[in-house]
């Protein structure tokens, strides 16, 4: 998967830092000791965006949580920092094509 090294580093860093709130682009830039524009430029070279990486992380975490019967949809929405369960359900359906049920 050559060519996506930086975006994979960002993704892994985001996943590792959960369940804290997802970092903003500015917080990420500070953690990586880079400017926001430098991060955006690096991601653009890899044909992705910060939002794409955030969505990927949220999707993967959601799938993992939902695979465990002890997690309810509302709890997963809360863990992934959605404003409400319906927002999580809409995002999950957009990501996967199915509802989280």
C-alpha positions as CSV (number, residue, x, y, z in Angstrom):
1,X,0.0,0.0,0.0
2,X,2.8,2.3,-1.0
3,X,1.8,6.0,-1.4
4,X,-0.4,6.2,1.7
5,X,2.2,6.1,4.4
6,X,1.4,9.5,6.0
7,X,-2.3,9.0,6.0
8,X,-1.9,5.6,7.6
9,X,0.3,7.1,10.3
10,X,-2.5,9.7,11.0
11,X,-5.1,7.0,11.0
12,X,-3.2,4.8,13.4
13,X,-2.5,7.8,15.7
14,X,-6.2,8.7,15.8
15,X,-7.2,5.1,16.6
16,X,-4.6,4.8,19.3
17,X,-5.8,8.0,21.0
18,X,-9.4,6.9,21.3
19,X,-11.7,7.1,23.4
20,X,-10.6,10.7,23.9
21,X,-12.4,13.2,21.6
22,X,-11.2,13.0,18.0
23,X,-8.4,15.5,17.5
24,X,-9.0,18.5,15.4
25,X,-6.8,19.1,12.4
26,X,-5.0,21.9,14.3
27,X,-4.4,19.5,17.3
28,X,-3.1,16.9,14.9
29,X,-0.8,19.4,13.3
30,X,0.6,20.3,16.7
31,X,1.1,16.6,17.6
32,X,2.9,15.9,14.3
33,X,4.9,19.2,14.7
34,X,3.6,20.3,11.3
35,X,1.5,23.1,10.0
36,X,-2.2,22.5,9.1
37,X,-1.4,23.4,5.5
38,X,1.5,20.9,5.5
39,X,-0.7,18.1,6.7
40,X,-3.4,19.0,4.1
41,X,-0.8,19.1,1.3
42,X,0.7,15.7,2.4
43,X,-2.8,14.1,2.5
44,X,-3.7,15.6,-0.9
45,X,-0.6,13.9,-2.4
46,X,-2.1,10.7,-1.1
47,X,-5.5,11.5,-2.6
48,X,-7.2,11.8,0.8
49,X,-8.3,14.4,3.3
50,X,-8.3,14.7,7.1
51,X,-12.1,14.2,7.1
52,X,-11.7,11.0,5.1
53,X,-9.3,9.7,7.7
54,X,-11.6,10.7,10.5
55,X,-14.5,9.0,8.8
56,X,-12.4,5.8,8.3
57,X,-11.5,5.7,11.9
58,X,-15.0,6.3,13.1
59,X,-16.3,3.6,10.7
60,X,-13.8,1.0,11.8
61,X,-14.3,1.7,15.5
62,X,-18.1,1.6,15.0
63,X,-17.9,-1.8,13.3
64,X,-15.7,-3.1,16.1
65,X,-18.0,-1.8,18.9
66,X,-21.2,-3.0,17.2
67,X,-19.7,-6.5,16.8
68,X,-19.8,-6.7,20.6
69,X,-23.4,-7.4,22.0
70,X,-22.7,-5.3,25.1
71,X,-22.7,-2.1,23.1
72,X,-26.0,-0.4,22.2
73,X,-26.2,2.0,19.3
74,X,-26.6,5.0,21.6
75,X,-23.4,4.0,23.5
76,X,-21.5,3.6,20.3
77,X,-22.7,7.1,19.1
78,X,-21.5,8.5,22.4
79,X,-18.1,6.8,22.2
80,X,-17.6,8.1,18.7
81,X,-18.5,11.6,19.7
82,X,-21.7,11.9,17.6
83,X,-24.1,14.6,18.7
84,X,-26.9,12.0,19.0
85,X,-27.7,8.4,18.0
86,X,-29.6,9.4,14.9
87,X,-26.5,11.3,13.5
88,X,-24.5,8.1,14.1
89,X,-27.1,6.0,12.4
90,X,-27.1,8.3,9.3
91,X,-23.3,8.3,9.1
92,X,-23.1,4.5,9.6
93,X,-25.6,3.9,6.8
94,X,-23.6,6.3,4.5
95,X,-20.4,4.5,5.3
96,X,-21.6,0.9,5.0
97,X,-24.9,1.0,3.1
98,X,-26.7,-0.6,6.0
99,X,-28.1,0.6,9.4
100,X,-26.1,-0.3,12.5
101,X,-28.9,-2.6,13.7
